[in-house]
């Protein structure tokens, strides 16, 4: 007690105490009628009973030991803050932009779904014609939306996190060209289904058909029966065609638009003049007297096959009245869908259109992307499959990006380089595993620690941070002087109280002295080392600093950590000083 009173004398501790800090020592005894200041107690001393003195002393030493333990753990950064759970932080919802017409309300298909189980999804739906955007190098993509909802014009601006594209970005027949919006989304780094690269490539049907030709050359006509087609970049090359009737397709259009059946040479020349007026390219393919059309769609990992038969007698099965029914998915159809799904880096949603002729042959004529119309009795199921696919893609994006981990998903443990391990303190996940010494270093005297070998030879700073140690030197625990408190206790044995508290401290962590005992006196060697290299922040009380010393890796932290540890020890020193100042 005299040692602590002499080393920790300070009378201005009350002003420096945090709120509620060691209130059990400042609170007067319950038998006292009114609290008095320390100065009044010194002026009017009252005799104390032996039993009361012993209980008070026990309480003081218990509080001192508890405070010393908390301060040591706080200085080492080992206090488990998860013991007091904090309320979960509300996560900012992910914004999903769905580009589709107003006939389908996509918000209800994403209701209740979460990205990675923690982010809500806010759905914004509009058509291409209702959107405008601005993209930046570092600012991402800002989308402006002007839509009509129940007769009211709604104007909003937002930064989408993901986009589902269910409309064609380009159509010559309707005079719509929204490829600039696709470029803007790509410029802003927005992820979409399907990918923006594939969406932009699908803005030209001959370009897509060229990919089908590659698949045809790879698989062969038996596995991938592609229709014969001829491409004309302009009307100048459209002089004649070998066989009639043929189907002429002008430019890039959808839903059967821009397709003309030509029966003879004279009609073909007339058609060439129409192509000249349109100032576009054209393709021709032989007319196939079809029995029915086949459509194989793929949404993620789900496959469906449909057969469509014309009732009105129109040679275009998708025009007029038709009968639609679902057919069995064969391996042949699955091969078509999988082969087409690999083009342009991968198509998450696609459909293959084929024609089954009256002679029993199949001809693949077209492939569609995510803008394909949904047909059949399972439209609701298909929309739900698309919603699940989008949520899966958004979750994968959050996991792979990992830019802002939430409290529910902390950073995964990462392996630090060997050069950084010597500068960082002990990690929470590594407390149970003691750090091995360098190669050739002697083993620790403690019996609880296993032998350590095969550590990478590298130089390390000494605990005081003065001289680098060679790889053949002793381990960091043994670099301390033989008279350090940890090794003195190991050599002389510990009391039962110390043995019961041994599990409360991680390996390589010095323990505070037992209750009611002063720190062990350092040896002359350690005393000379401490006097030669005093700590810059703890030069007033080096003995107490050695008691609270942590591992050498923690002492080599940055200046902010050392300052925070020193401030904690100073506050504790002020608290202890006032207890014995009277």
SVG drawing of the C-alpha trace seen along z (x, -y; Angstrom):
<svg xmlns="http://www.w3.org/2000/svg" viewBox="-58 -20 80 56">
<polyline fill="none" stroke="black" stroke-width="0.4" points="0.0,0.0 2.8,-2.4 4.4,-1.6 1.2,-2.4 0.5,-5.5 4.0,-6.8 4.0,-6.0 0.4,-7.2 0.1,-10.4 -2.2,-12.9 -5.0,-15.0 -6.8,-16.1 -8.4,-12.8 -12.0,-13.8 -12.1,-16.2 -10.5,-13.6 -12.7,-10.7 -15.2,-9.6 -18.8,-9.5 -19.6,-6.5 -16.0,-5.4 -15.3,-3.4 -18.4,-4.8 -18.3,-2.0 -15.1,-3.6 -16.5,-7.1 -19.9,-6.2 -20.1,-6.6 -20.8,-3.6 -24.5,-2.9 -24.0,-3.4 -23.0,-7.0 -25.8,-9.5 -24.4,-12.0 -21.4,-12.0 -18.4,-14.1 -15.4,-15.2 -11.9,-13.8 -10.8,-17.1 -13.6,-17.0 -12.6,-13.5 -9.1,-14.5 -10.2,-17.4 -12.6,-15.2 -11.2,-11.7 -13.5,-9.0 -12.4,-5.7 -13.3,-2.8 -14.1,0.7 -11.8,3.5 -14.4,5.5 -15.5,2.5 -11.9,1.7 -11.2,5.2 -14.4,5.3 -13.5,1.9 -10.0,3.0 -11.3,6.1 -13.7,4.0 -10.9,1.6 -8.5,4.4 -11.3,6.2 -12.1,3.0 -8.4,2.3 -7.9,5.8 -11.0,5.5 -10.0,2.1 -6.5,3.3 -7.8,6.3 -10.2,4.2 -7.5,1.6 -5.1,4.2 -7.6,5.8 -8.6,2.4 -5.0,1.4 -4.5,4.6 -7.7,4.2 -9.1,7.6 -12.4,6.5 -15.2,8.4 -17.7,5.8 -20.1,8.4 -21.2,9.1 -23.5,6.1 -25.4,6.6 -26.0,3.4 -29.3,2.8 -29.0,3.9 -28.2,1.0 -30.8,0.5 -29.3,1.4 -29.9,-0.9 -32.1,1.0 -30.7,2.0 -32.4,0.3 -33.5,2.5 -34.6,0.9 -36.9,3.0 -37.2,1.8 -40.6,3.1 -44.0,1.9 -46.6,1.1 -48.7,4.3 -46.5,6.3 -46.1,5.1 -42.7,6.5 -42.7,5.1 -45.0,7.8 -42.5,10.5 -39.7,9.0 -41.8,8.4 -40.3,9.9 -37.1,10.9 -33.7,9.7 -30.3,9.5 -27.9,11.7 -30.5,12.0 -29.9,8.4 -30.7,5.8 -34.2,5.0 -35.0,4.4 -36.7,1.3 -38.1,1.8 -38.3,-1.1 -40.1,-0.2 -40.2,-2.2 -39.9,-1.8 -36.9,-2.9 -38.9,-5.9 -39.4,-7.1 -35.8,-7.0 -32.8,-9.4 -29.4,-9.1 -26.0,-10.6 -23.0,-8.4 -19.7,-9.4 -16.3,-7.9 -16.3,-7.9 -20.0,-8.8 -21.6,-5.9 -24.9,-6.3 -27.7,-8.6 -31.1,-7.7 -34.0,-10.1 -37.4,-8.6 -40.6,-10.3 -43.6,-7.9 -47.4,-8.2 -49.0,-6.5 -52.8,-6.6 -52.9,-9.8 -50.1,-11.4 -46.7,-12.2 -44.0,-10.8 -40.5,-12.1 -37.6,-10.5 -33.8,-10.4 -31.8,-7.5 -28.7,-5.4 -29.7,-1.8 -27.7,1.1 -29.0,3.6 -31.2,3.5 -33.5,6.1 -34.1,5.4 -37.3,6.8 -37.6,4.5 -35.9,4.3 -33.4,1.5 -33.6,1.0 -36.3,1.5 -36.4,0.0 -40.1,0.7 -41.1,-1.5 -38.3,-4.0 -37.0,-3.4 -33.3,-3.5 -32.3,-3.3 -28.8,-2.0 -27.5,-5.3 -29.1,-4.2 -27.4,-0.8 -24.1,-2.6 -24.7,-4.9 -25.5,-1.9 -22.3,-0.3 -20.4,-3.5 -21.7,-3.7 -20.7,-0.1 -24.3,1.1 -24.8,4.9 -27.9,6.2 -29.8,9.3 -29.0,10.1 -25.5,8.5 -25.2,5.1 -22.7,6.6 -25.2,9.1 -28.1,6.6 -26.0,4.3 -25.1,7.2 -28.7,8.2 -29.5,4.9 -28.7,6.4 -30.3,9.7 -27.8,10.5 -25.0,10.0 -26.8,12.5 -27.3,14.9 -23.6,14.8 -23.1,16.3 -25.6,19.1 -23.5,19.8 -20.5,20.4 -22.5,22.8 -23.7,24.5 -20.1,25.0 -19.1,26.3 -21.9,28.8 -22.8,29.7 -26.2,29.7 -27.4,32.9 -27.2,31.5 -27.8,27.8 -30.0,27.6 -29.7,23.9 -31.8,22.4 -30.0,21.3 -29.8,17.5 -28.3,14.9 -27.2,11.4 -27.3,8.3 -25.7,5.1 -27.8,3.0 -30.2,3.2 -27.4,3.1 -26.6,6.7 -30.2,7.9 -30.4,8.9 -31.7,12.5 -32.0,15.5 -31.7,19.1 -34.9,20.6 -38.5,19.3 -40.5,18.7 -38.2,16.8 -38.8,14.8 -37.2,11.3 -36.4,9.7 -35.7,6.0 -33.4,4.5 -33.9,5.1 -37.6,5.6 -39.6,7.8 -43.0,9.6 -43.1,10.5 -42.7,7.0 -40.4,6.3 -40.9,9.9 -42.3,10.4 -42.9,13.6 -41.7,13.3 -43.1,15.8 -41.1,14.9 -38.3,12.9 -40.5,9.9 -41.7,9.5 -38.1,9.9 -37.0,6.9 -39.9,4.8 -38.8,5.8 -35.2,4.6 -36.6,1.1 -38.3,1.1 -35.0,2.0 -33.4,-0.9 -36.0,-3.3 -35.4,-1.9 -31.7,-2.4 -30.9,0.7 -29.6,4.3 -31.8,7.3 -31.6,11.1 -33.3,13.8 -34.0,17.4 -36.0,20.2 -39.7,20.4 -40.4,23.5 -43.9,24.9 -44.2,25.4 -46.4,27.7 -45.8,25.9 -43.3,23.6 -41.1,24.7 -39.9,22.4 -37.4,23.5 -36.8,21.0 -34.2,21.0 -34.5,19.0 -31.5,19.6 -31.5,23.4 -35.2,23.8 -36.1,25.1 -39.5,25.2 -40.5,26.2 -43.7,25.0 -45.3,25.9 -47.4,23.2 -49.7,24.1 -51.4,21.5 -55.2,21.7 -55.9,18.7 -53.7,20.2 -51.2,17.3 -47.7,18.4 -46.4,16.4 -47.3,18.6 -46.9,15.6 -49.4,13.6 -53.1,14.2 -54.8,17.0 -52.6,19.9 -52.8,22.8 -50.0,23.1 -49.2,26.1 -46.2,27.2 -44.2,30.2 -41.6,32.4 -38.1,31.0 -35.8,33.4 -32.0,33.5 -31.9,32.2 -33.9,29.1 -31.7,28.7 -28.6,28.7 -30.0,25.9 -30.7,23.7 -27.4,24.4 -25.4,23.7 -27.2,20.4 -26.9,19.4 -23.1,19.3 -23.0,16.6 -21.8,13.0 -20.3,14.1 -23.5,15.9 -27.2,15.4 -29.1,15.8 -32.4,15.6 -32.9,16.8 -35.2,18.5 -34.6,20.5 -37.2,20.4 -37.4,23.2 -39.7,24.3 -40.9,27.9 -41.6,28.5 -44.3,30.9 -41.5,33.2 -40.5,33.8 -37.3,31.6 -36.5,28.9 -34.9,25.5 -33.5,23.0 -34.4,19.5 -33.8,17.2 -32.6,16.7 -34.0,14.2 -32.6,12.6 -34.1,11.4 -36.6,9.2 -38.4,12.3 -42.2,12.4 -43.4,15.0 -46.1,17.4 -48.1,20.3 -49.9,21.2 -46.8,20.8 -46.3,17.0 -46.5,16.3 -44.0,19.1 -41.6,17.7 -41.8,14.2 -41.0,15.7 -38.1,17.5 -36.8,14.3 -37.2,12.6 -35.3,15.3 -32.6,15.2 -32.2,11.4 -32.0,11.7 -29.3,14.5 -27.3,12.2 -27.6,9.3 -26.5,11.5 -23.5,12.8 -22.6,9.2 -22.7,8.1 -20.6,11.1 -18.0,10.8 -17.7,7.0 -17.5,6.9 -17.0,3.2 -19.1,2.4 -19.5,5.3 -22.5,5.0 -22.4,5.8 -24.3,9.0 -21.5,10.0 -18.1,9.0 -15.0,9.1 -13.7,12.7 -10.4,13.4 -7.5,12.5 -3.9,13.7 -1.5,10.9 2.0,10.8 4.9,11.7 6.1,8.1 2.9,6.9 2.5,9.5 5.3,7.9 3.6,4.6 0.1,5.6 -1.3,6.8 -2.9,10.2 -6.0,10.8 -9.2,12.1 -9.3,15.2 -5.7,16.1 -5.7,15.8 -5.9,19.6 -2.8,20.2 0.5,18.9 2.9,17.3 6.0,19.5 9.5,18.1 12.1,17.8 14.0,20.8 16.5,22.1 14.9,20.3 14.6,22.1 11.3,23.2 9.2,21.4 9.6,22.4 5.8,22.7 4.6,26.2 1.3,25.3 2.9,24.0 3.9,26.6 7.2,26.6 7.5,24.1 9.6,24.5 9.6,23.7 8.9,20.0 10.2,17.8 13.6,16.2 13.2,12.5 14.4,9.6 12.1,8.2 12.3,5.2 12.8,5.7 9.9,5.0 11.3,1.5 11.6,0.9 15.4,0.2 17.5,2.8 16.4,5.4 17.0,8.9 18.5,11.6 16.6,14.7 18.9,16.8 18.0,14.8 15.6,16.0 11.8,15.8 10.0,12.5 8.8,13.7 12.4,14.6 13.8,11.4 12.5,9.7 14.7,9.7 14.7,12.7 13.2,10.5 10.0,9.6 6.8,10.3 5.6,13.1 8.8,15.1 9.2,14.5 5.8,16.1 6.7,19.0 9.9,19.7 8.6,19.3 5.1,20.7 1.7,19.0 -0.9,18.9 -4.3,20.6 -5.9,17.3 -3.5,16.8 -4.0,20.3 -7.8,19.8 -7.4,16.7 -4.9,18.1 -7.6,18.9 -8.9,15.3 -5.8,14.1 -4.6,15.1 -1.3,16.7 1.7,14.4 -0.3,11.9 1.2,10.7 -1.1,11.1 -1.6,8.4 -0.5,9.1 -2.7,11.0 -5.1,9.2 -3.4,7.7 0.1,8.2 2.5,5.6 4.2,6.3 7.3,8.4 10.5,6.4 12.5,6.3 16.0,7.7 18.9,5.3 19.2,6.2 15.7,5.2 16.0,2.0 19.0,0.9 17.2,1.6 14.1,-0.4 16.2,-3.3 18.1,-3.3 15.1,-3.2 12.0,-4.7 8.7,-4.7 7.8,-8.2 4.3,-8.2 4.8,-6.3 8.0,-7.8 6.4,-8.8 5.5,-5.2 7.5,-2.6 6.8,0.0 3.0,-0.2 3.6,-0.3 5.5,3.0 2.6,4.5 0.2,3.5 2.7,4.3 1.2,6.3 2.9,8.3 5.6,6.7 3.5,6.9 0.9,4.7 3.5,2.2 4.7,1.8 1.2,0.4 0.8,-3.0 1.0,-6.2 -2.7,-6.5 -3.0,-3.2 -0.1,-3.9 -1.6,-7.3 -4.9,-5.7 -3.3,-3.1 -1.3,-5.7 -4.3,-7.8 -6.2,-4.8 -3.3,-4.1 -3.0,-7.7 -6.7,-7.8 -6.3,-4.7 -3.2,-6.1 -5.2,-9.2 -8.0,-7.1 -5.6,-5.0 -3.7,-8.0 -6.8,-9.6 -7.6,-6.4 -4.5,-6.5 -3.9,-10.3 -5.5,-10.6"/>
</svg>
